[in-house]
Amino acid sequence: MTSEREFIRQLAKRFPERPPVQIGIGDDGAVIDCSNATQQIIVTDMLLDGVHFDLKHTSPGLAGRKSVAVNLSDLAAMACRPTSAFLSLAVPRSLTSPDEFLNSLYEGIAALANRYGFCVAGGDTNSWDGPFAINVCLTGVPMAANPVLRSGAKPGDVLIVTGPLGGSLTTDRHLTFEPRLAMAEWLVNNVAIHSMIDVSDGLSIDLSRMMEASGTGAILRTNRIPIHPDVSADLPFDDRLRRAFSDGEDFELLLAVSPADLSLIESAPADVGCHVIGNVTQEPGLHVITETGDRSPLQVTGWQHL
């Protein structure tokens, strides 16, 4: 394998500094100019081979892409744009061609860095006898005056999701999804978003997190939940609906806005897809209403590591 020193030199050439990064890869720490930003947003996620992707079937490039994309989705949920990335890798000693593996991994990462204009500014690389692991930390700045939080939903708000849900893991869409940064930017510049979260672990569990943070509840209309075509149309409706609520890894945005802003959202460009799925309530708890008007508690399901 290329020496660690040469590997770092290659990374520094591949990821040159971009503002606000003044000093990136190659020193003991990165230097970021914060003079033009009132707030710095930090997001981080660790992804593991065998949990978040399977390198027996997934290319290193797609694994690297997803590792960064899930963090970009977190920034989108706060209406922030990325500025820098820090990547820490645990590389298996069992790899037969580590150079080829790392080159492919960073190709997937570089594609997103170039698209969204941020700099890979540092990190760490180690080898060990376990499976591949990667931790990504991104910094970002608000697209508007302040980041959007989970905690601002208000009773009477309309709940909106930006795309269809379910089936991501069965089709590998979880590896190739596009983080909703452009959509978040349009929304935050045109609508007063009270609360927002990305749907990473499942609509029901992520909705419950938003409502808990806001001290509110929600009622959803089952006939308004957009179900992705990746969920088999041969399944009964209740099974398809359950998949939309609990599959996760969709990385769409779930947001709460005033009903007064619906007309603005309806005039959004064609690439800003928004589906009204329910309302925020003052009383806590999550409920669903069927097309026939039957109301019942929403079972909170989805992915949890612990």
HUTA-V776677 format. One record per backbone hydrogen bond with DSSP energy under -0.5 kcal/mol. NH is the residue of the N-H (numbers start at 1). CO is the residue of the C=O. E is the energy in kcal/mol with one decimal. If there is no record, write none. Layout:
((NH	CO	E) (NH	CO	E))
//
This chain:
((7	3	-2.7) (8	4	-2.3) (9	5	-1.9) (10	6	-2.4) (11	7	-2.1) (12	8	-2.4) (13	9	-1.7) (14	10	-2.1) (15	11	-2.5) (21	18	-2.7) (22	20	-0.5) (22	31	-3.2) (23	31	-1.6) (25	120	-0.5) (26	27	-0.5) (27	24	-1.0) (31	23	-2.4) (33	20	-3.3) (34	32	-0.7) (37	34	-1.5) (41	140	-3.1) (43	138	-2.5) (45	136	-2.1) (47	134	-3.1) (49	132	-2.5) (50	53	-3.6) (51	48	-1.9) (52	48	-2.4) (53	48	-0.9) (55	53	-0.5) (57	54	-2.2) (58	54	-2.2) (63	59	-2.1) (64	60	-2.7) (65	61	-2.3) (66	62	-2.7) (67	63	-2.1) (68	64	-1.5) (69	65	-2.9) (70	66	-2.5) (71	68	-0.5) (72	68	-2.1) (73	69	-2.2) (74	70	-1.3) (75	71	-2.0) (76	72	-2.5) (77	73	-2.1) (78	74	-0.8) (78	75	-0.9) (79	76	-1.8) (80	75	-2.3) (81	141	-2.7) (83	139	-2.8) (84	139	-1.1) (85	119	-2.5) (86	137	-2.6) (87	122	-2.3) (88	135	-2.8) (89	124	-2.9) (90	133	-2.8) (91	89	-0.5) (91	126	-3.5) (93	128	-2.7) (95	92	-1.3) (101	97	-2.3) (102	98	-2.9) (103	99	-2.4) (104	100	-2.2) (105	101	-2.5) (106	102	-2.6) (107	103	-1.5) (108	104	-1.8) (109	105	-1.4) (110	106	-3.0) (111	107	-1.8) (112	108	-0.9) (113	109	-2.2) (114	110	-2.7) (115	111	-1.7) (116	112	-2.7) (117	113	-0.9) (118	113	-1.4) (119	83	-1.7) (121	85	-2.6) (121	119	-0.9) (122	85	-0.8) (124	87	-1.9) (126	89	-2.3) (128	91	-1.9) (133	90	-1.7) (134	47	-2.4) (135	88	-3.0) (136	45	-2.7) (137	86	-2.6) (138	43	-2.6) (139	84	-2.5) (140	41	-2.0) (141	81	-2.0) (143	79	-3.0) (144	79	-0.5) (148	78	-1.9) (152	149	-0.6) (153	150	-0.6) (156	280	-2.8) (157	154	-2.5) (158	257	-3.4) (159	278	-2.6) (160	255	-2.7) (161	275	-2.2) (162	253	-1.9) (165	226	-2.4) (171	167	-0.8) (171	168	-0.6) (172	168	-0.7) (173	168	-1.2) (174	168	-1.2) (175	172	-1.7) (176	172	-0.7) (176	173	-0.7) (177	173	-1.4) (179	177	-0.6) (181	179	-1.5) (182	179	-0.5) (184	180	-2.3) (185	181	-2.2) (186	182	-2.1) (187	183	-2.5) (188	184	-2.8) (189	185	-1.5) (190	186	-0.8) (190	187	-1.0) (191	187	-2.9) (193	191	-1.3) (194	192	-0.6) (194	256	-2.4) (195	256	-1.2) (196	149	-1.2) (197	254	-2.1) (199	252	-3.3) (200	198	-1.4) (203	244	-0.8) (204	245	-2.1) (205	301	-1.0) (206	202	-2.6) (207	203	-2.5) (208	204	-2.0) (209	205	-1.6) (210	206	-2.0) (211	207	-2.7) (212	208	-2.4) (213	209	-2.3) (214	210	-1.7) (215	211	-1.2) (216	211	-2.3) (217	281	-2.6) (218	285	-2.1) (219	279	-2.4) (220	287	-2.6) (221	277	-2.6) (222	220	-0.6) (222	289	-2.1) (224	221	-2.0) (225	221	-0.5) (225	222	-0.9) (226	224	-0.6) (228	165	-2.9) (231	228	-2.2) (232	230	-0.6) (235	232	-1.2) (239	236	-0.5) (240	236	-2.2) (241	237	-2.9) (242	238	-2.1) (243	239	-1.9) (244	240	-1.9) (245	241	-2.0) (246	242	-1.9) (247	243	-2.5) (249	200	-3.1) (250	199	-0.8) (251	199	-2.9) (252	199	-0.6) (254	197	-3.2) (255	160	-2.8) (256	195	-2.3) (257	158	-2.1) (258	192	-0.6) (261	258	-2.0) (262	259	-1.5) (265	261	-2.0) (266	262	-2.5) (267	263	-0.7) (267	264	-0.7) (268	265	-1.7) (272	269	-2.1) (273	271	-0.9) (274	272	-0.6) (275	161	-2.7) (277	159	-2.6) (277	275	-0.5) (278	159	-1.1) (279	219	-2.3) (280	157	-2.5) (281	217	-2.5) (285	216	-0.5) (287	218	-2.2) (288	296	-2.8) (289	220	-2.6) (290	294	-2.6) (293	290	-1.7) (296	288	-2.1) (298	286	-2.3) (299	297	-0.6) (301	299	-0.8) (303	201	-2.4))
//
